[in-house]
């Protein structure tokens, strides 16, 4: 019945006229119409709530900074990163330059025996990035400790860090533990360490890294 009611309402007929056309009562026609309106309002409300939830989830994802280290072998690690829109905007305002103009770089430091503060270790290797979202460092020395930073290359000897990893240990104990895990799970060992993020408010003057 509701389909016929919709068609007749679109033609501009009143409820009384529709009831006459369908050989029913005005009360039944009004009931069907009211039910239709309520169901539509409920669907619209559910769709709106779902859209708001999706927008909120996307906002959370966009504001999360990530610098993830994955061990590939004894002397090789993979670095993957994601820079939040919030941090990009903050740095863009600070330097008065759009993020698209940045020369992003990735640095790995040998911090064996030191508590790294961003300025007390020499850059072991530096990579100027283009559109990459991950990089593999090879040739790590067994028994050493490394730290990795993602940042902006300001000049030949100036580097502004945006994200920093936790310490990456290449000790034999860690490698033994990974090997045992691989044996038990029958799959390649992986070492992953989530990182904390931080922001400097003034550019740092680093020593030029080895390329």
C-alpha positions as CSV (number, residue, x, y, z in Angstrom):
1,X,0.0,0.0,0.0
2,X,2.8,2.4,0.9
3,X,4.1,2.5,-2.7
4,X,0.6,3.5,-4.0
5,X,0.4,6.2,-1.3
6,X,3.8,7.6,-2.3
7,X,2.8,7.8,-6.0
8,X,-0.5,9.5,-5.2
9,X,1.1,12.0,-2.7
10,X,3.6,12.9,-5.4
11,X,0.6,13.8,-7.6
12,X,-0.6,16.1,-4.9
13,X,-3.5,14.2,-3.6
14,X,-4.8,14.6,-0.1
15,X,-5.0,11.8,2.4
16,X,-8.8,11.7,2.0
17,X,-8.5,11.5,-1.8
18,X,-5.8,8.8,-1.5
19,X,-8.1,6.8,0.9
20,X,-10.9,7.0,-1.6
21,X,-8.6,6.0,-4.5
22,X,-7.3,2.9,-2.5
23,X,-10.7,2.1,-1.0
24,X,-9.4,2.4,2.5
25,X,-9.7,4.7,5.5
26,X,-8.0,8.0,6.0
27,X,-6.6,6.7,9.3
28,X,-4.8,3.8,7.6
29,X,-3.4,6.1,5.0
30,X,-2.1,8.5,7.6
31,X,-0.6,5.7,9.6
32,X,1.3,4.3,6.7
33,X,2.6,7.7,5.7
34,X,3.7,8.6,9.3
35,X,5.5,5.2,9.6
36,X,7.3,5.9,6.3
37,X,8.5,9.4,7.6
38,X,9.6,7.9,10.9
39,X,11.6,5.1,9.2
40,X,13.3,7.7,6.9
41,X,14.2,9.9,9.8
42,X,15.7,6.9,11.7
43,X,17.8,5.9,8.6
44,X,19.0,9.5,8.2
45,X,20.0,9.6,11.8
46,X,21.9,6.3,11.6
47,X,23.7,7.5,8.4
48,X,24.7,10.8,10.1
49,X,26.0,9.0,13.1
50,X,28.0,6.6,10.9
51,X,29.5,9.5,8.9
52,X,30.5,11.3,12.1
53,X,32.2,8.2,13.4
54,X,34.1,7.7,10.2
55,X,35.2,11.4,10.2
56,X,36.3,11.0,13.8
57,X,38.3,7.8,13.0
58,X,39.9,9.5,10.0
59,X,40.9,12.4,12.2
60,X,42.5,10.1,14.7
61,X,44.5,8.4,12.0
62,X,45.6,11.7,10.5
63,X,46.9,13.0,13.8
64,X,49.0,9.9,14.7
65,X,52.8,10.1,14.1
66,X,54.6,6.9,13.4
67,X,58.2,5.8,13.0
68,X,58.3,2.0,13.0
69,X,61.5,-0.1,13.0
70,X,61.4,-3.7,11.7
71,X,64.4,-6.0,11.8
72,X,65.0,-7.8,8.5
73,X,68.3,-9.5,9.4
74,X,71.3,-9.2,11.8
75,X,72.6,-6.1,10.0
76,X,69.5,-4.8,8.2
77,X,66.4,-2.9,9.4
78,X,63.5,-1.4,7.7
79,X,62.2,2.1,8.7
80,X,58.6,3.1,7.9
81,X,57.0,6.4,8.9
82,X,53.9,8.5,8.8
83,X,53.9,12.2,9.6
84,X,50.6,13.6,10.9
85,X,48.9,16.6,9.3
86,X,49.0,18.4,12.6
87,X,52.8,18.2,12.8
88,X,53.2,19.1,9.1
89,X,51.0,22.2,9.6
90,X,52.9,23.2,12.8
91,X,56.3,22.9,11.0
92,X,54.9,24.8,7.9
93,X,53.8,27.7,10.1
94,X,57.1,27.7,12.0
95,X,59.2,27.8,8.8
96,X,56.6,29.7,6.7
97,X,57.0,27.1,4.0
98,X,54.5,24.5,2.7
99,X,55.3,20.9,3.4
100,X,55.6,20.2,-0.4
101,X,58.8,22.4,-0.5
102,X,60.6,20.4,2.3
103,X,63.7,18.3,1.6
104,X,62.9,15.4,3.9
105,X,65.7,13.3,5.2
106,X,66.3,10.2,7.3
107,X,69.2,9.9,9.6
108,X,70.6,7.0,11.6
109,X,73.0,7.6,14.5
110,X,75.4,5.3,16.2
111,X,74.6,6.0,19.9
112,X,76.4,3.2,21.4
113,X,77.5,4.2,25.0
114,X,75.6,7.5,25.0
115,X,72.2,8.8,26.1
116,X,71.2,10.4,22.8
117,X,69.8,13.9,23.1
118,X,69.9,14.8,19.4
119,X,73.3,16.5,19.5
120,X,75.7,14.2,21.2
121,X,76.2,11.6,18.5
122,X,77.5,11.8,14.9
123,X,75.2,10.9,12.1
124,X,76.3,7.5,10.8
125,X,74.3,7.8,7.5
126,X,71.8,10.2,5.9
127,X,69.3,9.7,3.2
128,X,67.5,12.5,1.3
129,X,64.0,11.4,0.6
130,X,61.6,12.0,-2.2
131,X,58.2,10.3,-2.0
132,X,59.3,7.3,0.0
133,X,57.4,6.1,3.1
134,X,60.0,3.5,4.1
135,X,63.7,2.9,3.8
136,X,66.1,-0.1,4.5
137,X,69.4,0.5,6.3
138,X,72.1,-2.1,5.8
139,X,75.4,-2.9,7.3
140,X,74.6,-2.3,11.0
141,X,77.3,-3.4,13.4
142,X,76.5,-6.3,15.8
143,X,76.6,-5.1,19.4
144,X,76.0,-1.4,18.6
145,X,73.0,0.8,19.4
146,X,71.3,3.0,16.8
147,X,68.8,5.8,16.8
148,X,66.8,7.1,13.7
149,X,65.4,10.5,13.0
150,X,63.0,11.7,10.3
151,X,63.3,15.4,9.6
152,X,63.8,18.3,7.3
153,X,67.1,19.1,5.6
154,X,67.6,22.8,6.1
155,X,71.1,23.2,4.7
156,X,74.2,21.0,4.2
157,X,74.9,20.9,8.0
158,X,71.4,21.8,9.4
159,X,68.8,19.2,10.1
160,X,65.4,19.8,11.8
161,X,64.1,16.5,13.3
162,X,60.4,15.8,13.4
163,X,60.3,12.1,14.6
164,X,62.8,10.1,16.5
165,X,62.9,6.3,17.2
166,X,63.7,4.5,20.4
167,X,67.1,2.8,20.6
168,X,67.7,0.0,18.1
169,X,69.9,-2.7,19.7
170,X,71.9,-5.2,17.6
171,X,73.1,-7.3,20.5
172,X,73.6,-11.1,20.2
173,X,71.0,-11.6,22.9
174,X,68.3,-9.9,20.9
175,X,69.3,-11.8,17.8
176,X,69.1,-15.1,19.7
177,X,65.7,-14.2,21.1
178,X,64.5,-13.5,17.6
179,X,65.9,-16.7,16.2
180,X,64.0,-18.7,18.9
181,X,60.8,-16.9,18.1
182,X,61.2,-17.7,14.4
183,X,61.8,-21.3,15.2
184,X,58.8,-21.6,17.4
185,X,56.4,-19.8,15.0
186,X,57.9,-21.2,11.8
187,X,58.2,-17.8,10.2
188,X,60.8,-15.1,9.6
189,X,61.7,-13.3,12.8
190,X,60.7,-9.7,13.0
191,X,61.7,-7.1,15.5
192,X,59.3,-4.2,15.8
193,X,59.5,-1.3,18.1
194,X,57.0,1.5,18.2
195,X,58.4,5.0,18.8
196,X,57.7,8.1,20.6
197,X,57.5,11.4,18.8
198,X,58.7,14.9,19.7
199,X,59.2,18.3,18.2
200,X,62.0,20.8,18.5
201,X,61.0,24.4,18.6
202,X,64.3,25.7,17.3
203,X,66.5,24.3,14.5
204,X,69.4,22.2,15.6
205,X,72.9,22.6,14.2
206,X,74.1,19.0,13.6
207,X,77.4,17.8,12.3
208,X,77.2,16.8,8.6
209,X,76.2,13.2,8.2
210,X,78.0,10.6,6.1
211,X,76.3,9.8,2.8
